[in-house]
Structures are given as C-alpha cells and as structure tokens.
Amino acid sequence: MKHRHFQAAFRRQIQTRYPHPKSLKTPLKTPFDFCSKYVLGHEAMRRMGTANVLIAGMRGLGVEIAKNVILSGVKSVTVQDEGLAEWMDFSSQFFLLASHLGQNRALSSLSRLSALNPHVHVSAHTGPLKETLLQQFQVVVLTDSSLDDQQRFGTFCHSNGIKLIVADTKGLCGQLFCDFGEEFEVLDTDGETPASAMIDHITKADPGVVTCIEQRHGFVDGSTVSLSEVCGMTKLNSYGPVDIKVLGPDSFSICDTSSFSEYKKGGVATEVKKSKILQFKPLDEALVDPELLVMTDYGKMTKHQTLHLAFQALHGFVKRVGRLPKPRSQVIGCPSIPLQSDAELLVAMVTELNKVSHLDQLDEDVVQSLSFTACGDLAPVNAFIGGLAAQEVMKACTGKFTPLQQWLYFDALECLPEGNGGEGEELTESTCSPRGSRYDGQTAVFGSGFQERLGEQKYFLVGAGAIGCELLKNFALIGLGAGEGGHITVTDMDSIERSNLNRQFLFRSQDIGVREKQKSEVAAQAVRVMNPNMNITAHQNRLDPDSEQVYGHTFFMGLDGVAAALDNVQARVYLDGRCVQHQRPMLEGGTLGSKGHTLVVVPHLTESYGPAKTGSQNAIPLCTLKNFPHRIEHTLQWARDQFEGLYKQAAEHVNLYFRDAAGFLERTLSRGEAEALEVLECVWGGVGGQRPQGWEDCVGWARRQWETLYNNDIAQLLHCFPSDQLTRSGLPFWSGAKRCPHPLTFDPSNTTHMDYVVAAANLYGQIYGIVGTRDSSAIRSILETVHIPAFTPKSTVKIHLTDKEMEEERESRLEELQKKLSSPPVNSAALQMHPIDFEKDDDNNFHIDYIVAASNLRAENYDIPTADRHKSKLIAGRIIPAIATTTAAVAGLMCVELYKLVQGHRKISSYRSSYINLAVQYCVLSEPLGPQRFTVSDRSAHTHTVPSMHKGTQRKEQRKVCSKKRELSGPHLQFASDVMPGLLCSMEQWPHWNLEQEWALAN
C-alpha cells in the first residue's frame, strides 16, 4: 500500500522537437539529438558528441545497448564480436537475418546499426579484445564476456581513466556493473529543474527561518539555495548560496540573520545545484564488496545477494565444463566430474564461494533456476538491462545524472510456470532443447509448448510511437502472434516526424512526411523483416468512442490481451475502461524523460489503471495569468493563450459567424456570459474596421498590440494598484506572489521587441491571407510610420483580483456586441479567415518565435527570469521528453509481464508494477495492488459481493446478483473500500459501467 500515492501521482505525469539555431551557442548536429536535448541539456549533448564508445559482444544484449547509444548521439561506436550468428541469437538479436547465419555478428549488424543515426560513425571489429584497442575509447562496454576478461580489462580501464560498464543476461536474470574511475565528477545528479519558492517571511534570528508562500517549497535537507529580490533584509541578496535545514513543507532555516535589517517583503529562494565527486572501485575489488549492491526489488534482497555469487559461479562452471548449464539438465555428462546435474554442480560452486562472502542466507532455489535457464537469451530481459546499460554510457560520456555504484541485479524468475508446467507441458531437458528455430533462446527457458501458445496469441497494440516500436520489436523476437491463429493489431493515427527518429528506431529518414507511410504501417513492415512469420495488421484509427464500430464487443472478445503505448492519460483511461468492460488483461507503460513506469492489469486479480484525476489542482488561476504572474510557466501559458485567441479561435469564430450568423449568435450566447463575451469580441475584431488591407497594416497592428500588452495594460494595472498600495489590512498589496510590474518602452533595436513584432505581424497576416516577411529593416521602416495613440490610465477601469470578480460587468458589453453583429457583411465569402493550429516543430512558421518573445516580454514586465527558446518550447509545446534508453527498459518490463499473462499466472505475487528513474538508477519493482471491491445491499439489508473467480463461475454469480437488481435503488447501493475482483471496477469507474448490458452479456 505504501506505493499507492506514488503510483497514482507518477503515472498521471506520463502523457506522450527542436531548438531554433540562433538560440544555441553550438548548433546541435541533427534532429536525432532534439528530444535527447530536452532530457540531457545542450551542454551534455555537446559532451556526448565527442565520445567514442566500444561495445563488445553483438548478441541480443550488445545490439540493444549499441542501438540505444547510437540513437543518443555519441561521436562514434565500435561494435566488437568474434562470434558467428546462430539460431540461438535470433531470439533477441533484432538486426540479424536468416541470411546472416554463419557470418560474423558484428559485421552482419553493421549496416543496420549505421542507419539508425547517420551522424554517428559506426564501425565493426572482428578481432579479439586487446588493451591497445581499448585505449582508443572513453567508454568500454563488455557483454557476453568471461569473468577473466572482465577482471583483466577492468584493471586496465580503471588505471587508464577509461569508463567500464559490464552487462550480462542469462535467461531471466541480468547483471550490470559500472566503474568510472577513482574520481568521477557528476555535474547534475538528477537532471531536475532547480526548485524555487517565493518567500512570505524571514525571521531575524540565528538561524533565520524562511516561510514560503507555497504550501510545499520542494527543497530537501542539505539543499543549497540562493536568495534574491528580498526587500528589507537586502544583505541576503548578495550573501551567496546557503545550506538549509528543512523545518516543514513550507519553511526552512538558513544562516544567522540576527544582525541583518528587518525583512519587509518579497524574495525568491532558488536551489543551487552542485557537482559531486564519486569514487569507484575496480571490478576485482568490487566483486567482494557486498555494500556496492543496488537493489531493484526489495522483496528479493536474498535472491540478488545470491545472484552476485551465482553469476561468478556460472563463469567458473563454463571454465570448468566448457559450456553453460543445459536447460533442465539431469546429469552433467562430463567424464572428469562425478555424475550430478548441472544445477547441483552450480549450487555446490556457489556454496564454496560463500565460504568467503559469508552471506547469512543462500537461496539455492535461485541458483537452481539460474542453472535451468542460463542458456536462454530473452529479448525482454535484454531490453531492460540494455536500456539501463546504455543510460550508464550516457552518464559516463556527459557527467549528467548519477551513475550506478556499482552492482545491479535483476531477475524475473517468477515468469517460470507456477508449479512447473502449469497449464502446459512439463519442462524437461527435452522440451527445452534447441530445435534449430529462431526461438531457441526462448524455448530454452519456457519450453516448446509455451512457444506455441505465444504464437497463438491475439493482441491489440495501441500506439506505435517510442514504446510502441520497442514493444513491436519484442513481440517479433518472442514470436507473439506469429503462429497459426495468432495475430497482432496495431493502431496509430500519426505520421512520422523527424524528431521521432531519436527513439522510435523502426523509422528512417526516408519515411518522414510521406503521407502513405503512417507510423503503424511502417512499424509493421519493419517487424515483418525481423520476423517474417509475424501476423500483423496496421490501422490508422484513433481509439475513442467514435472507433467503437471497429473496436467493438466482438473485436475485444476475440483478443487475448491489450498493450497500451499511449502518450496521454485520457486515451489510457478509455482503453482501460474497454479492457475492464470486456475483462481483458492490459499491459500499460509510460515514460517521462529518464522516468518510466509499467502496470499490468489482470482481470479478477489486480487493480485497473482507473479513471483520470482532475487536473484542476494544478491549473493556473485566471487572475494569475491575467494580472499577477510570478513564474515563467505563467507567462508561457499566457503567451499560448494569446496565440490561440488571436490566431486560431478568432478566425474560427469569424468563419462560423459568416456561415450562419443568427445560429452562431444563439449558440454563443447560450454558453454563458464569460465565454460568449470572449467569442463575440474576437468576431467583432475580425469583421469590423480592424481588418488589415495589406502588410503595412499587419505591422501596425503588431506594434499597437505590443504597446497595449506591455505598456498600456501594465500602466493601467499600476494606476489601479500603485506600487505602494496597501490592502484593507494595511499590508502591502504588491507582496508575496504578487510581483509589482513595470511598463516597457518599445525599442526597435531590442531583439526581443522586434522578434515579437515580426512574429505577430506575420501570424496576423496569415489568418487574413496576407504574405509577410522576415526582413527586419523593411519592418523597421514601416514602424516609423505607425502612429501609437497616447495612453491615459482610466480610473473607471476595474482590475479583477479574483476569478469571481471577472464574472461581473459583462451584460452591457454583450448587448452592444449582439447589436453590432446582428447582420453579417454582404461580402462575407470574401472575408473568410485562415485559422492557425499551433505547431511547435516548424522553426519557420513563427509559432515558437511568437511564444518566446511574448512570454519573455511579459516576464520582463514582472521581473521574472526569462526562458531561452529551448525551455520555452518544452513548456509551451507541452513536450513530453523521451529517450531511447527509458523506452527500451519500459517495453522490456512490459513484455516480462506478458510472459506471465500467457503462462496464465493466477498469483498476484507473480506480477510486478515498476517505477524507474534511470537518472539516479532508481528501479523499484513491487507487487501490484489488488482491485477495489464494492458490495451492494438489497432492501432487506442483505449484502451481495461478487468474489474473485474465473469467467464461468463469475457468470453464475452475476446471474444471482442480476436477480436482485430490480430490488436495488440508489440509497441502498453501498460501496466498500476493499476489493471487488469479480468485475474489476473501482468506485470511480462505477458510473461508466452499463450493468444492464454487461449482465445481459453474461447471461
């Protein structure tokens, strides 16, 4: 239960590209870098662009790491492998084709790796690893390597300042190790935006206590902050960074302020991020240090401590026997070793190692399971460990984010059948033996019968973006829906954009902008190349109530499960509701930069995704946007609202008015006074005397708009509330969150001033069909002729302090506008306008130009620190940053849960929800929560609860409840706080259920 609040808050953040060249000191190389830049920052991307990386081993794990690193935008990647492709590799090596059998893995993968990012030099090395080769690289990654090589090269890298990463997977288990040297500087530990808080009061004491306006300041104990804009106790403004001690959610202590002047008002506390020096041990020393083990699943602490020894023993086993343990081996079959199974020998070797390590408890079951599955090579496990390893490469190259210190283990042994064979065959050495198939690496773990079940599955994938591409890759590798009767349906209505290429690896440059090449179709074609047996159909439909004629009852009842790879909460909630309604399992995952989460929804067993929570708590009050901004987010939202109102909504309303004036007025007035007034003001502006006749009029309008917004409106506000205004309580009006603004004076030599006029004039011209220009000299010439009326503040103007006050004084203006618009112009067809849809990804359309200039000018009005183009685009464009490493890891974890669904696991303890933050190597896997239960009472006060059950028995119980249905009424319907697995429905979902229909279907 401790994860519930975190779970809800985190997953609601998950919803799913490039900077203007003049905003960068050093231009980014390519659009491949753009979304990574939103996560890493420009300086980190610059460092990464100078890094040379060696990745040794091109089986499934190696190619996964190489793919993610190449997409991230390093300078060069060299892939090394002496081995030849074999069928066992095909279960996870997605760049091998059947024609590559018997050929070198590195050379076979080279062309397709190079195509991922044409600005990264990719080369292959087919010889053995030597120290002379390693010296050419800043970062070395070892996969599929022996412990002897790991120790040998680990010592060399540590002493030569080369960052070393060791990654390994064996069946359902994975291992990761990092050594970044004696002293590694982390420039930014977490990548989060520095926290800031507005100050309400500062005591004069030792230590001084700061109380903030916000209920939560966001600082933690030991944070360092700088203080600015403090009035009265002004010495704090130049005091420099100060360490704080958190006293409460809205207060903290600082330095000794007893000798400072009295605090008057104002002030902002801003977190100061500091670099951090980390020390790493070389691999041979770290092997015997249990303190360096980072946990991913706190319910498996003993398992992972045992795995640390078991992986070492596994290397010893290979060295002694000459191979990995055979799947489900009964007898070792080696003349020099007494008759015993591979598992028994491995357990004995781990026990011997523990005589030195002295673990309190060894989990022999884990060692046995590792032995049974070590020959396996699973795509989902490689995707997860490969995502984590690639993120460590990025940390090593950039100093951005906190690296792993130093060991991490992962296992998904709960994927194995519950009670050996479960519903299918018994797992034996025979059923898990290789068959010369592309699935041999998977059959070695789960057996041939399970592979057949995977091929028969019918799954619905919604979304073919970043996570969707990774899921489709995994589906192809594991053979989901690739057998007789199996099928994958994927739908995504989007086309491919250049900014998709840095993390949606199934797409290429030639797919951009081609109307026939929608994401779903291109992705489906790509995975057919990976696995020609894939049965997949691509749709381009939006999943919503309008598409229920396609994705209706028959469609959902024909599915075995659903995977959600969506970028917004509303779509997730809708899909979740459909799965609940039709009792189908759902795999759900999302990312936000380096953060990610996964959720598995199992009918009758786990909680569902649930309904969307209202976002009103995070909404910015209208009065704050209109008159009292105090953060750059406020000015950016204001600029977006200006854009929508001036260049889209106004034009749309005018066109609707021309189409049917009387009907439009009637519909508009029925919306309520506030909305009606806003709409009719827009329409009057478009049909009255304000219509421009040419480009000069557009420039004049933009200049007058500038004067109104940044001078006149501010002057009027200060006329109503002067800087020394007091409230009725005698306190300063301009204090706390209310920043006192000042008017701006237009200066044609000021870049931001001119940026606004150029962008505003061009956009204004576009909605009227007038062609503009970027020629600043020509625009300045026009500006010299523009008349700016003198402005005198009016005492009759009322400034609204609250949203409630804004609802007043509308009736008279509405009546006036209604009279003016009662008869449309005769030539209305010639006056049609061209609404503009905001598009953040075209740097030549003036959209982001306008947002940045408009926001920063308003920020200047209120002395708010401005934002560069990159940050403005991120916030105003509502961009959800995504990187290949996180999406790969999340998709891997989702497919681990898919194994369990196909196995038919019925124990909730077998499933895992996950929360990861690769920036700080935070990976927590926990048992999911059960669904909420409700009970109903009939008039005789008897309660009826539908228990957890399988479909057949559930229908019988539904009939019993249905027979009581007519006796129930609203007051007698009672909800309980515990679980209702029968219908998998929470209290909040109840209104969405059509029980009459569902019970009818059950009968």
N, C-alpha and C positions, 0 to 999 in steps of 0.2 A: 504493500500500500504506500510505502514511502515514495515510490516513483510516480504516483498518480498526478500530483500537481505539476511536477516537472514534465511528465509525459504530455499533459494537456497543453501546457504553455509552450513547450518546444515545438510540438508538431503543428501548432497554429502559425508558427513563424514560416513554416515551409509552404510556399505558394508556388513556381516556375510556372553598340555593344561596345562604339569605340571613341576615344578621345580626339578632339579637334587638334590637328597638327600644331597649331600655334600655341596650344596650352602646354606643350611638352618641351623641356629643355633638350632632351634627346629623343627623337621620334622612336616609337615602337617599330619593330621590324615588320610586323604583318598583323592582319586581323586575327590570326591564330592567338595572339597574345592578349586580345582585348578583355575577354571575360576573366582570364587569369589575373590581369592587372587590377580588376575590381577586388580580388581577394588578396593578392600579394602586395600591390602597390607598385608604382613605377620604378622606384629605386631597386626593389627586389627583382623585378623583371630585368632590369639592366644587368644586375649581377649574374642572373641566371644565363643571360645571353652570352656570357664569357666563359661558361663552364663546359669542360669536356668530361664525359661520363663513359665509363666502361661497364658493361653488363655481361657477366659471364654466365653462360647456360641459356639455351634457347628452346627449352621445353616450355610447358604451359605457363609456369610462373615467370620465367625470364622474359617471354614475349609480352606478358601482361605488364610487367614493370617497364619494359622498353617502350611499349605503346603509350603509357601514361607520361613517361619522361619526355618523349619526343613531342607529344602534344603540348607539354608545358612550355617548350620554347628554349631549351638549352642550346649552346653553340653546336655541340656535336655529341653523337652517341656511337660508340663502337660496340657491336654485339659479337661475343666470342662463343664458339662451340666447336668441339672436335667431333661430336656425335652425328650419326646419320638418322634420318627420320624413319620411324617405325610406327606400326599401327597404334601402339600404346600411347604415342604422343598425341594422337588425334582427338582424344577425349578432352583436351584443354588447349592445344596449340592451334589457335584460330587462323593463323596465316599459312598453314601447311595445306597443300592439295594432294590428292591421291597420286598425282604425277611426281611428287617430291619424295615418295618412298625410296629409301636407299641413298638419298642425297643429303649433303650437309645441311643441318638445320639452320645455321646462321645464314648461309648463302641463300637457302630457299626462302627465308623470311625477309631478306634484304629489300627487295623491290617494293613490297607492300608496306614495310616499315617506313621506307623513304617517302612513300606517297602520303603518309599521314601529315607531314608538315614539310613542305619544300624548302623552308628556310632553316632547317636543322640538317646538318651534314651527318648522314648515317653510313657507316662502313662496317664490314664484317671481317673478323679474324678467325681463321680456322685452325691455327696452330695452338700449341699448349700455352697456358698462362705462365709468364715469367716476370721476374722483378723488373726487367728492362721495359716490358710492355706497360706495367702498372705505373711507372714513373711519368708517363705521358698524360696522366689524368688527375683531376682534382677529386673525383669521387669514383670509387670502385664498388660494384655490387656483385656479390657471389651468390649464385643459385645452383642447386644440384651439385654441390661441391662436397668433398670429403673433409672430415674434421682436421686431418693432417694439413690439407691445403688452407683451410680457414685459419689455423694457428700460424702456419708459416707466413701467409700473406698478411695476416693480421698484425704480426710483429713488424713486418716490413712497412706496412702502411702507417702504423702508429708512430714509428720512428722517423718517417719521411713526410709527415704532415698531410697524408692522403686520407680522406674520409672513407671509412669502410662500412658497408652495410651487408649483412649476411641474411639471406631469406631462404626459407626451405619449407616445403609442404610434403607431407607423407599421408596420403589418403585423406582422412577427416581432420588431421592435425596440422598445425602450422607453427613456424618459429621465425622470429625476427630479432636481429641484433644490430646495434649501432656502436661505432667507435669513431668519434670526431676529434680525437687527439687530446693532448694534455690540457690545452686551454682553447675552448671554443666560445666565441662571443655570440650571444643571441641578442640581436638588435631590437627585436619586438617579440615578447614572449607569447602573445596570444593573438595579435592582429586586430584586436577590438579597437573601436574608436575611443579615444580617451574620454572618460566620464567627466561630466561637468554639472555644476549645480549653482543655482542662484542663491545668494546669501540673504537671509532675513535679519540676522543679528549676530554681533560678535561681542563677547564679554571682555571686559578689561580685567584680566586675571592671569595667573600663572598655573596651568596653561590657559590660554584663551579658548573659549568654547564657541564654535561656529554653529549656528542654527540655520538650516536651509529652508527655502520656500517649498521645494518639492518634498513630498512625503517620503521619498526614498532618494538619497543622493547618489547611490551607486558605487561608493568607494568601499574599500576593504581595509582592515587593519594593516598598517605598514605602507599604505599608499603614500605617494608623494604628490602634493598639489601646489599649484601656484595661484596666488590671489591677485585679482585685478578689479579695476573700476570701483574700489571701495572708497566711499566718501566718509570723511572724518578721520578714521584710522588709516590715513593715507600711506603711512610707512609700510604697511603690508604690501602695497602695490609694487614696491621695489625690493621687498625682503628676499625674494628668490624662492625656490622650491623649499617646501617644508614638509616633514614627515607628520602624518596624522595618526590619531588613535580614534577609532570609531566608537562613539558613545551610544548611538542609536541609529535608527533608519534615517533620521533627518538631522543628525548632529554629529560633530566630531571635534576633537581638541587639536590645537596647533601649538605654536611657540608661546613664549611669555609675552603677553600683550599689556602687562600692568603699567608699563612706562609709556605706552602709546597714547595718542589723543583718543577722545571718546568716539565711538562708532556712531555715524549718523544714518547712513542708508547705503543701499546698493552693494554691489560686489558679485564677483563670479569666482568660484573655485573650480579649477581645471586640473585634471590628472596629468601628471608629468611622467611619461613612460621612460624607464631607464633600461639600459642594456644590462646583460647578465653574463657572467663568465661561468661556463660549466667545464668540469673535468671528467674525462672518460678513461676507463681502464682498458688496456689491450685485451684481446679476446681470451688469451690463455689465463690471465688473472681473473677476468670477469666470469669465467666458467665456474670458479669455486667460490663466488660471492653471491649467496642467495638474496642479499639485500637489493640486488640490481634487477629483481624480477618484478615486472609491472603486470598487475592483474587486469584481466578483461572481464572475468565472470567470478564474482566474489563467492559464489556457491561452489566454485571449482578450485579453490586455493590448493588443496592437497593434490588434485589432479595435475595442476600445472607445475607444481614443485616436482612431482614425479616425472612429468614430461621432460623437464630440464635434464634429468638423468637419463630418461629413456631415449632421447634423441642422441645423447652421447653414446649410449649402449648400442643404438642402431648403427652408428658409424663403426663401432667395434665389431658388430655382427657381420657387416659387409666385408670388413677387412679380414675377418676370420673365415667366413664361409664363401665369400666371393659373390654374394648376391643379397638382395633384400629378403626378408622372411616371405615365404609363399602365403597367399591368401588361405586362411583356414587350414594351414599345414598341420598334418598329424605326426609325421615323422621327418626328422631333418634330413636323413638320407645322405650323410657325409661320412666316408669311411673312418676319418680321423676323430669323429665325435660320437660318443655313445648314443644309442637310439633315444631320441626325445624330440618333441615337437619344436618347431621354430619359436613358438610362443614361450615354451618352458625355458629354452636357452636364453631368450631375451630377458625374461624375468630374473633368471639367475645372474645375468650380467648387470642388471640394474641393482640387484641386491648387493652385489660386490662393490659397485660404485658408491652405494650408500654407506659403506663402512667408513668412507672418508667424509661424505657430506653430512651424515648423522641426521637425516630427516626423521622427525618424530614418527611419521606415518608414511608408508609407501602404499600407493593404490595399485595393487597388482592387476586389477581388472583393466585399468587404463593401459598398462604395459601389454597385456594380452590383446586388447582391442587394437592397439597400435601395431602389434605384430600381424594381426589378421588383415589389416587394411593398408599397411605401409607401401605395398606395391601399387596402390591406387593413385590415380592422378586426376583430381576433380576440378572442373572449371570454377565452380562457385568458391571453393576454398582458395584457389589461386587468385581469383578476382579480389577477394578480401585482403589476403596477405600482400598481393601485388599492389593494391591501392595504397595500403599503409607504407610499403617499402618505397614506392615512388614518391610519396609525400616526404619521406625522410631524405630522399635525394634532393628534393627541392629545398628543404631546410639546410642541408649541407652546402648547397650552392649559394644560398642567399643570406643565411643568418636570420631569416624570418621564421618565427614560430619556435616552440620549444621541442627539441628532439627527444627521441626515446632514450631513456637511461635505465638499463641498456638492453635487457632481455624482455621479450613479449612472447607468450604462447597462446595459441587458440586451439580449441577443439570443438568439434560438432559431433561427438560420438553418440549423442542422443538421436542422431539421424538413423542409426542402425535399427533394424526391426525390433519392436518391443516383443520380447520372448522369441529371439532368434528369427524365425521365418515369418512371424506374424500371420497375415492373411495369405502370404505367398509361399514359395518354396523354402525349404530348409537350406541355410547357407552352408555349403561344404566346399572342400577344395575343388571338387569337380564343377559345381555350379559357378564358382568364381574364377575359373581358369580362363586364360585368353582364348579367343576364337578367331583371331585374325580380323577383328572388326574395329571400326573407329571408336567403339565404346568400350574397348578392352580395359582402359584405365578406370572406368566406372564400374564395369562388371566385376572387377577385382574386389570391389568394396561391397556392392549390393547384390551381386549375382545376376544371372541372365534373365530370370523371371521378372525381376524388378525393371530391367531394361525394357522388356516387352510392355509392362504397364506404363512406363514413361511414354513410349511410342504411341500408346492408345489414347493418351490424354487429349482432351479438347479444352483449350484455354483461350481466354479473351484478354488481350493486352490493350490497355487504353493509354495511348501516348507513345510516340516514337522519337522523343527528344533525347536528352542526355541519359537518363536512367533507362528509358525505353530501348535505346540502342544497345546498352550493356546487357539488358535482360534478353533481348533477342539473340545476342551473341551467345549467352549462356544457354538459352533454350536450344540453339542449334548444336552446341557442343554436347549437351547432355542427351539430345535426341527427343526433347519434349514434342509430342505431336508428330513425330517423324515416322511413326509406324502405321500399320494398317488400321484404319478407322480413326487415327489421330488427326488433329488439326489445330492450327493457331490462327486466330483472327486478330488483326491489329488495326486500330483506327487512330488517325491523327489528321486533323484538317489543315495543318500548317505546311507551308512550303519551306525550302531550305534557304537559310540566310548565311552570309559569310561568317558571321560571328558564332554560328553553330559549330564550326569546324574544329574548335579547340577542345571540345569534349564530347562531340557526337561523332565518333570515329567511323561510323559506317558511311558517312557522306564525304564527298570530294568537291573540289573547286568547280569542276565541270557540271555539278548538279545544281549550282546556285542560279536562282532566277529562272529556271526552266519550268514553265507552267505545268507541263506534263509530269514533272518529277516532284511529286509530293513526298514528304518525309516517309510516310508509311510504305509507299511503293518502292522507293529507293532502298529503304532498310530491309524490306522483304527480299528484294533481289540480292542484296549483299549477303544475307544469311543463307540464301539458297546456294551461293558459291561456297560458303563454309561447309554446308552440309546439304548435298544435292537431294537428300531424302526428305527435306523439310516440306510439310504440307502447310502452306501459309497463304492467307488471303488478306490483301491490304484494302482498307476502307479509308475514306476521307471525310467521315462524319463526325460532327460534334456530338458528344454524349450528353444529352439533356432530354427533357420530356418530348421535344419535337422529333427525336430519333427513335421513339419507342415503337414505331411501326416497323423498324428494322431490328432493334434490340428489345424485343418484347418478351412475353412469357415463354413462348416456345424456344426462343434463342437462348435465354438464360437457363432454362431447364435442360437444355442439351449440353451445357457446359460442365466440366469437372472443376473449374476454378477460374478466378479472375486475378489479373495483376494490374495494379494501378501505378502508372508512371506519369502522374499529372503534376501540373505546376500551380494549381490553385485549390484552395480549401473547398470552394463551392462545388467543383466537379468531384472532388473526393467524397464529399458528403452525399452527393446524389448517387454516385456509384456504390457507395457503402449501403445506402438505402435499398438499392436494387438487389444487392447481394443478400441483405438481410431478408428482404421480401421473398426471394427465391431460395434462401438457405444454401447459398454457395460460398465456399471459402474465398477469402480475398487476401492477396499479398499487397502491402502498401509500403511505399518508401518515399522519402523526400530528402533534399539537400538544401543547404544554405551556406555557400562557400565551403569552408572546411568542416562544417557540421552536417550531420546526417542522422536519420532515424529510420527504423523499419518496424512494421507492425504486421502480425499475422492474425487474421480473423477466421476462427474456426467455428462453424455453426454448432451450437449447443455447448461450447467449451470455453471460448474466450470472449472478451468484450469486443464490440464493434468499434469502428472509427468514431461514430457518434455524430450528432448534429453540430453545425457551425456555431461557434460562440459569437455573440455580438461584438463588433469592433468599436462600439461607441465609447468604451472606456479610454481608447487610445485616440479618439477623434480630437482634432484641434477645435476649440470653441470658435464660433464665427467672429465674436468680438475680438478675439486674439488675432485672428488673421486680418481683420479689417483695420484695427486701430492699435493693438498692443502686442506685436510680435516680440519675442526675445530670444529666439533660436533661429539658426539658418534654415531648419526644416520648415519653420513658419513662413519665411519669405519665399522659399521654393514652392511650397504649396500655394501660396498666394499667387505666385507667377504662373503656376499651372492653371489655377482658376481663371486668371486673366486671359491666358491663351485660349482656354476652352470657351470662355464667354465671348471674347472679341472675334475669334477667327473660326469657330465651329458652330456654337449654339446660335449665335446671332444670324448667321447665314441660313442655317436650317430652319429657324423660325420664320424668317422672311419668305423662304420658298414655300413653306406650309401656308403662310398667310396669303400669298398670291394664288395658291391652288384653291382655297376655299376660305375666304375672309370671314364670313359670318360663322361658319362652323368652327374655325380656328379660334375666334374670339370667345365663343361659347365654351369650348373645351378648356381654353386657357384660364378663363375666369373661374371655372369650377375647381381648379387645382388649389385654390387658397390664395389669399391676398399676397403673401410674400413671393411665391413663385410666379404668380400672374404679373405682378409689377415688374419683376426682373425680366420676364419674357417680353412683355409689351414695350419696355424701354429699348430692348435690343431691336425689336421690329421697327419701332419708330426711327431709330438711328439708321436703319437700312433703307427706309422708303421715304424719309423726309428730305430736308435740304442738305443733309450731311454727305450724300453720295459723292464720291470723288469723280471728277471728269477726266483726270489724267494723272501721270506720275507725280507731277508737282503737287497736286492735291494730296496724294498719299504721303509725301514727305512732310507737308504742312500738318496733316493730321497727326503723324507720328511725333512731330515736335511739340504740338499742343498737348498731346497725350502725355508726353514726358513732363511737361510743365504742370499739368493737372495732378499727376500721380506723385511726383517727387518734390514739388514745391507748394502748389496751392492747397492740396489736401492736408499736407503737414502743417502749413501755416494756419489753416482753419482749425485743425485739431489743437494747436498751441494757443489759438485765440480763445477757444472754449476752455482749455485747461492749460494755463500758463505754467512755466517750469516751476514756479514757486507755489502752485495751487495746493491748498490743504483740503483734506476730507472733512466731513462733518465732525469727525472725532478729533480734528486738529492734527492729524498725521499727514505727512507729505503724500500728495496724490501720486506723484511720479516716484514710486519706490517699489521694492520687491520685484515682481515680474513685469511691472510697467516701466519700460525704458522711455525716458524722455527723448523724443525725436528732434531733429532739426531739418529745416528745408535745404534742398540742394539748389545750386545755381548752375544752369546749363553752361557747359564749356565745350565747344566743338573740338578742342584739342585733347580732351579727355577721352581715352579709348573706350571706356565703358559707356559713356554718354553717347558716343557715336555708334557703338555696337547696338545699343537699344534702338536708335532712330533708324539705322539701316535695316535691322531685322523687322521692326514693327512696320515700317513703310512697305517693305516687300511683301510681308504677310497680308497687310491690309489691301495691297494691290491685287494679290492673288485671289482673294474672295470676290473681287469685283471684275476679275479678268483683265487686269492691267499689268503689263510687264514692267518689272523694276530693274534695278542694277545694284551692284556692289561697289560701284565707283564712288569712293568717299569724297573725292574732290568735287565731283559733279553734285553730290548731295549737299556738301557744304555751300556750294554756290546757291543752290535752291534755298537753303536755310537762311541765307542773308536776306531773302525777300519775304520770309514768313513773318507775319505780324502776330505777336504774342500779346493778347489783351492784358491790361493791368489787372491785378487781382487785389481785392479788398476783402478781408475776412468779414463774415456776416455774423452778427450777434444772434440772429434768429435761427441759425443752424444748430441742430441738436446732435451731439455726439453720443452714440449709444454705448453705454458702459456694459450692458448685458445683452444677451440674445433676446430677452423678453422685451426690452425697450425698442428693439429693432422691429417688432411686430406692429408698432403704433405708427400713426401719421401716413397711412397708405391709401385710404379711401378716396380722398380728393384727387390724388395723382392718378389713381386708376380710372376714375371717371373722366378725367381730362384726356388720357391716352385713348380710352374707349371711343370718345367722340372723334378724335383725330384719325383713328384707324377704321371708322365705321364704313368708309367707302375706299376700296383699293384703287390705285392708279390705273388709268386706262391702258397704258403700255406695260402692264405687269410682266408679260412674257419676255420683254427685252431687259427686265430688271432682275432676272433670276441670278442668284448668287452661287458661289462655289465654296461650300464648307471645307475646312481643312481638318483632317484627322492627324492628331499628334503622332509623329514618327521620330523616335529617338536615334535611329540607326543611319540616317542620311545626313551627313555633315554639310550638305549643300542646300538644304531646304529651309534654313533659317530658324527651325524649331528650337533646337538647343541653344542657338545663338540668342534667341529672344529670352528663353528661360533664364540663362546665366546672367544676362545683362539686367533683366527686370528684377531678378532676385537680389543680385548684388547691390543694385542701386537702392532698393528698399532696405537692405541690410545697412548700407551706409547712412540712410536716414536715421536708423535706430542704433547706430554704433555697434552693430553685430558683426563679428568677424565674417568676412566673405568666404565663399567657397569657390575653388577652381572648377574648371569645366568638367573634369573627371568626377569629382564628388557631386557636383550639381546634377550631372547626367544620371549618376547612380541613384540619387534620391528622387529627383523629379521624374525620371523614367521608370521608377519603381522596378529597377533591375534586381533580379534575384541572382546573385553571383553563383556561378557554377564552375567547378574544376573537375578534370577527368579522374583524379585520384579518389575523391569522395564518391562520385557517382559509381565508379567501379566497385568500391568497397561496399556501398549500399546494395547494389544489384547482386553482389556475391552473397551477402547475408540474406537477401530475399529468396534467393534460389536454394540456400541451405534449408530454409523453412519449407520450400517447395518439396524437397526430398521427403520431409516428414508428412506433408499432406498426401503425397502419392503413396507413401507407406501406409497411410490410414491410422496414424498415431492418435490415440484417444486419451493420453495422459497430458494434462496441461503442463506438467513439469518437463515434458519433452520439447516444448516450444520456447522460443526466445523473442522478446522485443529488444531492440538495440538502440543505443544512443551513442553517437561517436562525435568527437571533435578532434580531427587529425592535427589541428594547430597545436594542441597541447597533449596529443596522444592519449586522449580520454576515450576509452572504449568500454562501455558497460553493457553487458548482456544480462537480461533479467527475465524471469518467468512472467508471462503476460498476465494481466488481470482477467478475472472471470467476468462474464456479462452481468448486468444488473437484472434483478428479479422483481416482478411485481405480483401481487396477489389481488384477487377480486373477491368481493363479498356479495352474496345474494341477500334478499330481504330478510331471510331467517338468520342472518349474521354468520352463515357458514362461509368459510373461505375456500377458494379453489386456486391451487397453484400448479402450473404446468411444470413438471420436473424435467431434469436433463434426461434425454432419451434419444434413440435412433429414430429415423424417419417413420418406420412402420408403426411402432408403438406410439409415436407422437401423434399420429393422425387419429388413433383411437382416443387418446386423451383430449384431442381438440374437439372430437365429436361430443364428448362428455361436457366440456366447457360450453360448446355451442348450444347444447340443450338447455343450459342455464341462461343463455344470453338474453332472451326476451325478459327475464326476471330482473335484469340489472339496469340500474339507472345511474345518472351522474353522481349523486351524493353517495351512492353505495360503492362506487369504484375507488378502491384504495390502493395506493402504491406503497411498496415497501422499499427499503434501502438495500436489501440483499439482492440475490441473483435470480434471474429468470432465464435459464439456459434454453428452455423449450422453444421460445420464439426469438431469443437473442435480441431483445428490444429494451432500450433504456427508457426511463420516464420521458425524457425529452423527445424520443422518437415516436412515442405513442400517437401523437396527432397525425403522423404520416402514414399510419397503418390503416388499410381498408380491411377491417376484420371480417366484414361480411364476405368480401371477395376471397380472402385467404381461407376462411373456414369452408367456404363453398368449394374451393380448390382441394382442400384437404379431404372433403367427402367425395 
